[in-house]
Amino acid sequence: MIVAEYRVGGYMVRLVKHGDGVFRYEARLLVDEELVNLVKSRLRDILLHIRRGVPVTDVASMILGIPRESSPQVEYVLKMILGYRVLQVLLDDPYVEDISITGPGTIWVRHRLASIDPRVDFIETNLRVESIRELVELQQLIALKCNTYISASRPIVDAQLPIEDGGHRVHLVSPIVAYQHPEIVVRKRPGKPPSIDELVKEKALPLAVAEYFKLLINKRMSLIIAGPPGSGKTTLLRSILYSYIPLEWKVVIIEDTGEIDPPPGSAWARYTTVETGSVRVDLFTLAKAALRSSATRVIVIGETRGSEAQVLVQAMLSGMSGLTTFHGGTPREVVTRLISHPISLTPSQVGMFTAVAFMGFSDNPRRILTRVVELTYDPGRDSVEYSDIWVRERDGLDITLEEILKRSRRIGGAL
């Protein structure tokens, strides 16, 4: 059964669902193979004329001897050859969310339309990388476009594609580390996130919880958004920022790769990590720099994994709000990770975070808020306690803000 059929550049794409429920992504190149080979054979002359300002329509006619109306096909062939080759159609496809290659063979993708089925994760495509050599060359190409490199001395690379190519996050693993199975993973940068009102309308979270998050921001309290990979943590974080934080507030956003864009005309700033040869600027360094800036309202760390949490705590001690995402499925797991190496916060420091919001998966919508807990520090036991203020399975979506505040020990008493 054909679930969807649409055009992406020079390809016709089909999303097919077989009788056993298995999805398959099929991309068929609409450009004649002879034209592809012709462009490759005359590539040097074509580029020379384009650099001189000759329009592609004229290049197609003058050098390739083909009709001017075929110039869009020539343009896409050039885009593939000079761009990301077999990955180009997947990068251009707005429905593809993630791309995964593990060793020679099939390329796998996460597709937004297939992901409606909660049993579906990655699906197979008809696109392939035929050899380790081809895969390694593709790794080198991607690294070069990211202004970095992958080598024996640097076998694992995390980087970001240029903004003009989508700004997507890429993860490369050399065959030196993954013998016979070098890896390329592309996590495509999401477009404009839904507003909080849209998430409420989609039943991803209740209105009362959204209002609770707004109170947290206005009172300069702090929130951790936790959950498994792909559960919508960053989407919720971006939605909260864009919905509730005024443009005139000085906000500093700290990320490994830029996913949270400061709105045009805002006073927000964004720092991203950099690694070039022996020079490395990590999240900890960026967080310290944020404290030295004129930020007085909010510090955002895209994902907390290490010592940058210490700086986030210092920001909260100075009266700033802190927002971050975190990998963890339960309150106890989150607390345990925060007090363990390499983060190594003390229980009293963990208690400075006001609340933890947990994301998870469902049938419809696929990504949902499942639970919100508040953290409190018990000095007598030197431990962090937590209490549920909203649980989806228990409270549903019709809970009121008043009910939540009656359960809140952090905000309820501060009103």
VEXKE-599428 format. One record per residue (C-alpha): residue in one letter; x, y, z. Coordinates in Angstrom, 2 decimals. Example, Ala and Ser with C-alpha at 12.3 -4.5 7.8 and 13.67 -1.06 7.14 Angstrom:
! VEXKE-599428
@type->A&X->12.30&Y->-4.50&Z->7.80
@type->S&X->13.67&Y->-1.06&Z->7.14
***
This chain:
! VEXKE-599428
@type->M&X->0.00&Y->0.00&Z->0.00
@type->I&X->1.33&Y->3.44&Z->-0.95
@type->V&X->1.01&Y->5.67&Z->2.13
@type->A&X->2.40&Y->8.79&Z->0.48
@type->E&X->3.92&Y->9.81&Z->-2.84
@type->Y&X->5.62&Y->13.15&Z->-3.43
@type->R&X->8.47&Y->14.82&Z->-5.27
@type->V&X->11.77&Y->15.90&Z->-3.71
@type->G&X->14.06&Y->17.73&Z->-6.11
@type->G&X->14.97&Y->15.32&Z->-8.89
@type->Y&X->13.38&Y->12.32&Z->-7.12
@type->M&X->9.92&Y->10.83&Z->-6.81
@type->V&X->9.51&Y->9.44&Z->-3.30
@type->R&X->7.11&Y->6.77&Z->-2.13
@type->L&X->6.39&Y->5.65&Z->1.40
@type->V&X->5.13&Y->2.08&Z->1.13
@type->K&X->3.54&Y->-0.05&Z->3.84
@type->H&X->3.61&Y->-3.80&Z->3.31
@type->G&X->1.06&Y->-6.31&Z->4.55
@type->D&X->3.16&Y->-7.21&Z->7.57
@type->G&X->3.12&Y->-3.57&Z->8.73
@type->V&X->6.70&Y->-2.90&Z->7.61
@type->F&X->7.34&Y->0.49&Z->5.99
@type->R&X->9.81&Y->1.11&Z->3.18
@type->Y&X->11.11&Y->4.38&Z->1.74
@type->E&X->11.60&Y->4.32&Z->-2.02
@type->A&X->13.30&Y->7.17&Z->-3.91
@type->R&X->13.38&Y->7.00&Z->-7.71
@type->L&X->15.65&Y->9.39&Z->-9.62
@type->L&X->13.64&Y->11.12&Z->-12.33
@type->V&X->16.74&Y->12.37&Z->-14.12
@type->D&X->18.01&Y->10.19&Z->-16.93
@type->E&X->21.21&Y->8.32&Z->-16.04
@type->E&X->22.78&Y->9.54&Z->-19.28
@type->L&X->22.32&Y->13.15&Z->-18.15
@type->V&X->23.97&Y->12.36&Z->-14.80
@type->N&X->26.98&Y->10.83&Z->-16.56
@type->L&X->27.10&Y->13.75&Z->-19.02
@type->V&X->27.19&Y->16.30&Z->-16.19
@type->K&X->29.94&Y->14.32&Z->-14.44
@type->S&X->32.03&Y->14.16&Z->-17.62
@type->R&X->31.78&Y->17.93&Z->-18.22
@type->L&X->31.77&Y->19.00&Z->-14.57
@type->R&X->34.95&Y->21.07&Z->-14.78
@type->D&X->33.71&Y->23.12&Z->-17.75
@type->I&X->30.27&Y->23.55&Z->-16.17
@type->L&X->31.71&Y->24.91&Z->-12.91
@type->L&X->34.09&Y->27.21&Z->-14.79
@type->H&X->31.19&Y->28.83&Z->-16.66
@type->I&X->28.97&Y->29.05&Z->-13.56
@type->R&X->31.77&Y->30.81&Z->-11.65
@type->R&X->31.97&Y->33.31&Z->-14.49
@type->G&X->28.29&Y->34.10&Z->-13.92
@type->V&X->26.82&Y->32.15&Z->-16.83
@type->P&X->23.26&Y->31.02&Z->-15.93
@type->V&X->22.67&Y->27.28&Z->-15.64
@type->T&X->20.10&Y->27.51&Z->-18.46
@type->D&X->22.82&Y->28.74&Z->-20.79
@type->V&X->25.35&Y->26.22&Z->-19.47
@type->A&X->22.93&Y->23.38&Z->-20.16
@type->S&X->22.52&Y->24.54&Z->-23.73
@type->M&X->26.11&Y->25.59&Z->-24.51
@type->I&X->28.12&Y->22.81&Z->-22.88
@type->L&X->25.75&Y->19.88&Z->-22.56
@type->G&X->23.75&Y->20.54&Z->-25.71
@type->I&X->20.40&Y->19.93&Z->-24.02
@type->P&X->17.23&Y->22.08&Z->-24.09
@type->R&X->17.02&Y->25.04&Z->-21.72
@type->E&X->13.88&Y->23.59&Z->-20.12
@type->S&X->16.05&Y->20.74&Z->-18.79
@type->S&X->18.16&Y->23.14&Z->-16.70
@type->P&X->16.29&Y->22.36&Z->-13.40
@type->Q&X->17.37&Y->18.73&Z->-13.81
@type->V&X->20.95&Y->19.82&Z->-14.40
@type->E&X->20.81&Y->21.99&Z->-11.29
@type->Y&X->19.69&Y->19.07&Z->-9.12
@type->V&X->22.33&Y->16.75&Z->-10.56
@type->L&X->24.95&Y->19.39&Z->-9.71
@type->K&X->23.48&Y->19.67&Z->-6.22
@type->M&X->23.87&Y->15.91&Z->-5.71
@type->I&X->27.40&Y->15.73&Z->-7.12
@type->L&X->28.71&Y->18.78&Z->-5.28
@type->G&X->26.58&Y->18.21&Z->-2.20
@type->Y&X->25.93&Y->15.02&Z->-0.27
@type->R&X->25.57&Y->12.48&Z->-3.08
@type->V&X->23.28&Y->9.61&Z->-2.12
@type->L&X->22.17&Y->11.46&Z->1.02
@type->Q&X->21.02&Y->14.57&Z->-0.84
@type->V&X->17.41&Y->13.50&Z->-1.39
@type->L&X->17.10&Y->12.48&Z->2.29
@type->L&X->18.48&Y->15.83&Z->3.44
@type->D&X->16.04&Y->17.62&Z->1.12
@type->D&X->13.02&Y->15.52&Z->2.14
@type->P&X->11.00&Y->17.46&Z->4.77
@type->Y&X->9.44&Y->14.24&Z->6.12
@type->V&X->12.77&Y->12.56&Z->6.91
@type->E&X->13.78&Y->13.30&Z->10.50
@type->D&X->16.92&Y->11.18&Z->10.98
@type->I&X->19.31&Y->9.27&Z->8.71
@type->S&X->21.43&Y->6.29&Z->9.75
@type->I&X->24.16&Y->4.36&Z->7.92
@type->T&X->25.99&Y->1.57&Z->9.74
@type->G&X->28.49&Y->-0.04&Z->7.43
@type->P&X->28.01&Y->-0.65&Z->3.70
@type->G&X->24.49&Y->-1.50&Z->2.61
@type->T&X->21.07&Y->-0.04&Z->3.21
@type->I&X->20.47&Y->3.51&Z->4.40
@type->W&X->17.81&Y->3.79&Z->7.12
@type->V&X->15.62&Y->6.78&Z->8.01
@type->R&X->13.09&Y->7.98&Z->10.52
@type->H&X->10.09&Y->9.22&Z->8.53
@type->R&X->7.51&Y->11.49&Z->10.09
@type->L&X->4.55&Y->9.78&Z->8.40
@type->A&X->5.72&Y->6.28&Z->9.36
@type->S&X->6.44&Y->7.37&Z->12.95
@type->I&X->2.71&Y->7.87&Z->13.52
@type->D&X->2.75&Y->4.11&Z->14.17
@type->P&X->4.28&Y->3.80&Z->17.69
@type->R&X->5.87&Y->0.45&Z->16.74
@type->V&X->7.96&Y->2.06&Z->14.01
@type->D&X->11.43&Y->3.47&Z->14.57
@type->F&X->13.81&Y->3.51&Z->11.57
@type->I&X->12.63&Y->2.22&Z->8.21
@type->E&X->14.58&Y->0.75&Z->5.30
@type->T&X->15.18&Y->2.70&Z->2.10
@type->N&X->16.13&Y->1.58&Z->-1.39
@type->L&X->19.22&Y->3.81&Z->-1.19
@type->R&X->22.56&Y->2.16&Z->-0.50
@type->V&X->26.24&Y->2.76&Z->0.17
@type->E&X->27.99&Y->-0.02&Z->-1.69
@type->S&X->31.41&Y->-0.23&Z->-0.01
@type->I&X->33.45&Y->0.83&Z->2.99
@type->R&X->35.51&Y->3.01&Z->0.68
@type->E&X->32.41&Y->4.87&Z->-0.52
@type->L&X->31.22&Y->5.26&Z->3.07
@type->V&X->34.56&Y->6.59&Z->4.29
@type->E&X->34.67&Y->9.06&Z->1.38
@type->L&X->31.19&Y->10.24&Z->2.36
@type->Q&X->32.37&Y->10.70&Z->5.96
@type->Q&X->35.32&Y->12.76&Z->4.77
@type->L&X->33.04&Y->14.87&Z->2.57
@type->I&X->30.63&Y->15.58&Z->5.41
@type->A&X->33.44&Y->16.41&Z->7.83
@type->L&X->34.99&Y->18.80&Z->5.29
@type->K&X->31.67&Y->20.60&Z->4.81
@type->C&X->31.45&Y->20.94&Z->8.60
@type->N&X->34.93&Y->22.55&Z->8.66
@type->T&X->36.38&Y->19.65&Z->10.60
@type->Y&X->38.02&Y->16.31&Z->9.88
@type->I&X->37.81&Y->12.62&Z->10.79
@type->S&X->41.05&Y->10.64&Z->11.07
@type->A&X->42.99&Y->8.06&Z->13.08
@type->S&X->43.68&Y->10.72&Z->15.72
@type->R&X->40.05&Y->11.85&Z->15.72
@type->P&X->37.93&Y->8.78&Z->14.93
@type->I&X->34.63&Y->10.08&Z->16.38
@type->V&X->33.22&Y->13.41&Z->15.22
@type->D&X->30.11&Y->15.30&Z->16.28
@type->A&X->29.47&Y->18.37&Z->14.18
@type->Q&X->26.87&Y->20.49&Z->12.44
@type->L&X->26.27&Y->20.94&Z->8.72
@type->P&X->26.42&Y->24.50&Z->7.40
@type->I&X->23.22&Y->26.49&Z->7.94
@type->E&X->22.73&Y->26.76&Z->4.17
@type->D&X->22.68&Y->22.94&Z->4.07
@type->G&X->20.15&Y->22.70&Z->6.89
@type->G&X->22.35&Y->23.02&Z->9.98
@type->H&X->21.69&Y->19.36&Z->10.84
@type->R&X->23.60&Y->17.47&Z->13.55
@type->V&X->25.97&Y->14.77&Z->12.29
@type->H&X->27.73&Y->11.94&Z->14.11
@type->L&X->30.59&Y->10.15&Z->12.36
@type->V&X->32.43&Y->7.02&Z->13.56
@type->S&X->35.58&Y->5.94&Z->11.74
@type->P&X->36.20&Y->2.28&Z->10.77
@type->I&X->39.16&Y->2.44&Z->13.17
@type->V&X->36.63&Y->2.37&Z->16.03
@type->A&X->33.77&Y->0.51&Z->14.33
@type->Y&X->35.60&Y->-2.14&Z->12.33
@type->Q&X->33.83&Y->-2.91&Z->9.03
@type->H&X->30.89&Y->-0.75&Z->10.15
@type->P&X->31.82&Y->2.95&Z->9.92
@type->E&X->28.81&Y->5.02&Z->10.87
@type->I&X->27.05&Y->8.17&Z->9.73
@type->V&X->24.07&Y->9.52&Z->11.65
@type->V&X->22.27&Y->12.72&Z->10.71
@type->R&X->19.72&Y->14.18&Z->13.12
@type->K&X->17.88&Y->16.69&Z->11.01
@type->R&X->17.34&Y->20.07&Z->12.49
@type->P&X->13.65&Y->20.59&Z->13.20
@type->G&X->11.81&Y->23.52&Z->11.70
@type->K&X->9.90&Y->26.06&Z->13.70
@type->P&X->8.63&Y->24.32&Z->16.85
@type->P&X->4.94&Y->24.24&Z->17.68
@type->S&X->3.81&Y->26.88&Z->20.16
@type->I&X->2.75&Y->25.81&Z->23.63
@type->D&X->-0.86&Y->26.46&Z->22.56
@type->E&X->-0.39&Y->24.04&Z->19.64
@type->L&X->1.08&Y->21.37&Z->21.92
@type->V&X->-1.90&Y->21.78&Z->24.25
@type->K&X->-4.28&Y->21.52&Z->21.29
@type->E&X->-2.50&Y->18.34&Z->20.15
@type->K&X->-2.93&Y->16.95&Z->23.71
@type->A&X->0.82&Y->16.65&Z->24.20
@type->L&X->0.34&Y->18.32&Z->27.60
@type->P&X->-2.53&Y->19.95&Z->29.56
@type->L&X->-3.09&Y->23.69&Z->29.61
@type->A&X->-2.65&Y->23.79&Z->33.38
@type->V&X->0.85&Y->22.31&Z->33.16
@type->A&X->1.76&Y->24.81&Z->30.43
@type->E&X->0.63&Y->27.60&Z->32.78
@type->Y&X->2.72&Y->26.05&Z->35.55
@type->F&X->5.81&Y->26.20&Z->33.28
@type->K&X->5.06&Y->29.88&Z->32.61
@type->L&X->4.99&Y->30.54&Z->36.36
@type->L&X->8.37&Y->28.81&Z->36.71
@type->I&X->9.89&Y->31.13&Z->34.12
@type->N&X->8.37&Y->34.29&Z->35.57
@type->K&X->9.57&Y->33.41&Z->39.08
@type->R&X->13.09&Y->32.62&Z->37.80
@type->M&X->12.84&Y->29.00&Z->38.85
@type->S&X->14.40&Y->26.09&Z->36.97
@type->L&X->13.18&Y->23.18&Z->34.91
@type->I&X->14.75&Y->19.95&Z->33.64
@type->I&X->13.03&Y->18.29&Z->30.68
@type->A&X->13.92&Y->14.59&Z->30.79
@type->G&X->13.13&Y->11.55&Z->28.69
@type->P&X->14.56&Y->9.07&Z->26.19
@type->P&X->16.14&Y->10.10&Z->22.86
@type->G&X->13.64&Y->11.35&Z->20.29
@type->S&X->10.85&Y->11.90&Z->22.81
@type->G&X->10.48&Y->15.63&Z->22.13
@type->K&X->12.59&Y->17.14&Z->24.92
@type->T&X->14.16&Y->19.84&Z->22.76
@type->T&X->10.83&Y->20.54&Z->21.04
@type->L&X->9.19&Y->21.25&Z->24.40
@type->L&X->12.18&Y->23.35&Z->25.51
@type->R&X->12.04&Y->25.47&Z->22.35
@type->S&X->8.27&Y->25.86&Z->22.64
@type->I&X->8.57&Y->27.10&Z->26.23
@type->L&X->11.29&Y->29.56&Z->25.27
@type->Y&X->9.53&Y->30.97&Z->22.23
@type->S&X->6.11&Y->31.11&Z->23.93
@type->Y&X->6.98&Y->32.49&Z->27.35
@type->I&X->10.25&Y->34.43&Z->27.27
@type->P&X->10.10&Y->38.07&Z->26.08
@type->L&X->12.48&Y->39.15&Z->23.33
@type->E&X->13.94&Y->41.89&Z->25.53
@type->W&X->15.15&Y->39.47&Z->28.22
@type->K&X->18.87&Y->38.68&Z->28.03
@type->V&X->18.92&Y->34.92&Z->27.51
@type->V&X->22.04&Y->32.86&Z->26.84
@type->I&X->21.61&Y->29.51&Z->25.05
@type->I&X->24.45&Y->26.99&Z->25.23
@type->E&X->24.48&Y->23.99&Z->22.89
@type->D&X->26.73&Y->21.41&Z->21.28
@type->T&X->25.07&Y->22.13&Z->17.95
@type->G&X->22.73&Y->25.01&Z->17.30
@type->E&X->19.09&Y->23.92&Z->17.44
@type->I&X->17.58&Y->26.84&Z->19.36
@type->D&X->17.74&Y->29.95&Z->17.22
@type->P&X->17.52&Y->33.34&Z->18.96
@type->P&X->14.46&Y->35.10&Z->17.50
@type->P&X->15.24&Y->37.98&Z->15.11
@type->G&X->15.40&Y->41.29&Z->16.92
@type->S&X->15.82&Y->39.68&Z->20.34
@type->A&X->18.43&Y->40.25&Z->23.05
@type->W&X->19.12&Y->36.51&Z->23.19
@type->A&X->22.58&Y->35.04&Z->22.56
@type->R&X->23.67&Y->31.52&Z->21.60
@type->Y&X->27.04&Y->29.85&Z->22.15
@type->T&X->27.98&Y->26.52&Z->20.56
@type->T&X->30.91&Y->24.22&Z->21.25
@type->V&X->33.92&Y->24.27&Z->18.95
@type->E&X->36.72&Y->21.76&Z->18.39
@type->T&X->39.49&Y->22.54&Z->15.92
@type->G&X->42.66&Y->20.53&Z->16.28
@type->S&X->43.99&Y->21.04&Z->19.79
@type->V&X->41.49&Y->23.83&Z->20.56
@type->R&X->38.30&Y->22.73&Z->22.27
@type->V&X->35.63&Y->25.01&Z->23.71
@type->D&X->33.23&Y->22.77&Z->25.64
@type->L&X->29.87&Y->23.33&Z->27.34
@type->F&X->31.56&Y->24.03&Z->30.69
@type->T&X->33.66&Y->26.83&Z->29.17
@type->L&X->30.64&Y->28.27&Z->27.41
@type->A&X->28.57&Y->28.16&Z->30.58
@type->K&X->31.27&Y->30.11&Z->32.44
@type->A&X->31.34&Y->32.65&Z->29.62
@type->A&X->27.57&Y->33.02&Z->29.88
@type->L&X->27.89&Y->33.97&Z->33.56
@type->R&X->30.39&Y->36.68&Z->32.60
@type->S&X->28.02&Y->38.10&Z->30.00
@type->S&X->25.22&Y->40.50&Z->30.81
@type->A&X->22.67&Y->37.70&Z->31.09
@type->T&X->20.47&Y->38.27&Z->34.11
@type->R&X->17.31&Y->36.27&Z->33.41
@type->V&X->17.74&Y->32.81&Z->31.89
@type->I&X->20.53&Y->30.40&Z->31.00
@type->V&X->19.61&Y->27.50&Z->28.73
@type->I&X->21.82&Y->24.44&Z->28.27
@type->G&X->20.60&Y->22.36&Z->25.36
@type->E&X->21.55&Y->19.08&Z->27.06
@type->T&X->23.28&Y->18.63&Z->30.41
@type->R&X->25.81&Y->15.78&Z->30.48
@type->G&X->28.74&Y->16.90&Z->32.64
@type->S&X->30.42&Y->19.65&Z->34.62
@type->E&X->28.44&Y->22.41&Z->32.89
@type->A&X->25.72&Y->21.59&Z->35.45
@type->Q&X->27.95&Y->23.15&Z->38.11
@type->V&X->27.86&Y->26.46&Z->36.27
@type->L&X->24.11&Y->26.19&Z->35.76
@type->V&X->23.74&Y->25.86&Z->39.54
@type->Q&X->25.89&Y->28.96&Z->40.02
@type->A&X->23.55&Y->30.83&Z->37.68
@type->M&X->20.56&Y->29.72&Z->39.73
@type->L&X->22.32&Y->30.85&Z->42.92
@type->S&X->22.63&Y->34.31&Z->41.38
@type->G&X->18.86&Y->34.45&Z->40.83
@type->M&X->18.65&Y->33.29&Z->37.22
@type->S&X->16.31&Y->30.72&Z->35.78
@type->G&X->17.88&Y->27.56&Z->34.36
@type->L&X->16.41&Y->25.38&Z->31.63
@type->T&X->17.96&Y->22.20&Z->30.26
@type->T&X->17.21&Y->18.76&Z->28.81
@type->F&X->18.47&Y->15.51&Z->30.28
@type->H&X->18.42&Y->11.79&Z->29.53
@type->G&X->16.48&Y->9.99&Z->32.26
@type->G&X->13.25&Y->8.07&Z->32.62
@type->T&X->12.34&Y->8.41&Z->36.30
@type->P&X->12.90&Y->10.99&Z->39.07
@type->R&X->15.25&Y->8.65&Z->40.90
@type->E&X->17.27&Y->8.05&Z->37.74
@type->V&X->17.57&Y->11.79&Z->37.10
@type->V&X->18.68&Y->12.52&Z->40.67
@type->T&X->21.15&Y->9.62&Z->40.67
@type->R&X->22.76&Y->10.77&Z->37.43
@type->L&X->22.98&Y->14.37&Z->38.65
@type->I&X->24.87&Y->13.41&Z->41.81
@type->S&X->27.10&Y->10.85&Z->40.07
@type->H&X->30.25&Y->11.35&Z->37.99
@type->P&X->30.78&Y->13.20&Z->35.67
@type->I&X->28.07&Y->15.70&Z->36.73
@type->S&X->28.77&Y->15.32&Z->40.47
@type->L&X->26.30&Y->17.80&Z->41.95
@type->T&X->25.66&Y->17.66&Z->45.68
@type->P&X->22.11&Y->16.81&Z->46.82
@type->S&X->21.62&Y->20.42&Z->47.94
@type->Q&X->22.60&Y->21.63&Z->44.46
@type->V&X->20.21&Y->19.17&Z->42.79
@type->G&X->17.48&Y->20.50&Z->45.05
@type->M&X->17.89&Y->23.91&Z->43.46
@type->F&X->16.12&Y->22.62&Z->40.36
@type->T&X->12.43&Y->23.28&Z->40.84
@type->A&X->10.88&Y->20.60&Z->38.67
@type->V&X->11.50&Y->17.79&Z->36.22
@type->A&X->9.14&Y->17.26&Z->33.26
@type->F&X->9.23&Y->13.79&Z->31.70
@type->M&X->8.59&Y->13.21&Z->27.99
@type->G&X->7.56&Y->9.86&Z->26.55
@type->F&X->5.86&Y->8.13&Z->23.64
@type->S&X->2.23&Y->7.38&Z->22.83
@type->D&X->0.06&Y->6.39&Z->19.89
@type->N&X->-1.38&Y->9.83&Z->19.09
@type->P&X->0.29&Y->12.22&Z->19.52
@type->R&X->3.53&Y->10.26&Z->19.32
@type->R&X->5.49&Y->12.45&Z->21.78
@type->I&X->3.78&Y->13.45&Z->25.01
@type->L&X->4.47&Y->14.86&Z->28.45
@type->T&X->3.88&Y->12.01&Z->30.91
@type->R&X->4.76&Y->13.38&Z->34.35
@type->V&X->5.92&Y->16.46&Z->36.25
@type->V&X->7.65&Y->16.20&Z->39.62
@type->E&X->9.03&Y->18.82&Z->41.99
@type->L&X->12.37&Y->18.37&Z->43.73
@type->T&X->13.08&Y->19.39&Z->47.32
@type->Y&X->16.24&Y->19.12&Z->49.39
@type->D&X->16.00&Y->17.49&Z->52.83
@type->P&X->18.94&Y->18.87&Z->54.87
@type->G&X->18.35&Y->16.42&Z->57.73
@type->R&X->18.91&Y->13.42&Z->55.47
@type->D&X->21.08&Y->15.27&Z->52.93
@type->S&X->18.94&Y->13.84&Z->50.16
@type->V&X->16.67&Y->14.97&Z->47.34
@type->E&X->12.99&Y->14.16&Z->47.63
@type->Y&X->10.45&Y->14.43&Z->44.87
@type->S&X->6.67&Y->14.68&Z->44.67
@type->D&X->4.33&Y->14.29&Z->41.71
@type->I&X->2.32&Y->17.37&Z->40.87
@type->W&X->0.87&Y->15.91&Z->37.67
@type->V&X->0.79&Y->12.39&Z->36.21
@type->R&X->-0.94&Y->11.87&Z->32.87
@type->E&X->-2.35&Y->8.41&Z->33.67
@type->R&X->-3.68&Y->9.59&Z->37.03
@type->D&X->-4.78&Y->13.17&Z->36.37
@type->G&X->-5.55&Y->13.30&Z->32.66
@type->L&X->-5.63&Y->16.54&Z->30.69
@type->D&X->-8.47&Y->18.39&Z->32.45
@type->I&X->-6.61&Y->19.24&Z->35.65
@type->T&X->-6.66&Y->22.92&Z->36.67
@type->L&X->-3.74&Y->25.15&Z->37.60
@type->E&X->-5.28&Y->25.59&Z->41.05
@type->E&X->-5.13&Y->21.83&Z->41.63
@type->I&X->-1.49&Y->21.72&Z->40.55
@type->L&X->-0.54&Y->24.62&Z->42.81
@type->K&X->-2.21&Y->22.93&Z->45.79
@type->R&X->0.21&Y->20.01&Z->45.25
@type->S&X->3.20&Y->22.27&Z->44.63
@type->R&X->5.61&Y->22.75&Z->47.51
@type->R&X->7.88&Y->25.07&Z->45.52
@type->I&X->5.51&Y->27.44&Z->43.69
@type->G&X->2.34&Y->27.03&Z->45.74
@type->G&X->3.99&Y->28.45&Z->48.84
@type->A&X->5.68&Y->31.21&Z->46.86
@type->L&X->2.47&Y->32.78&Z->45.53
***
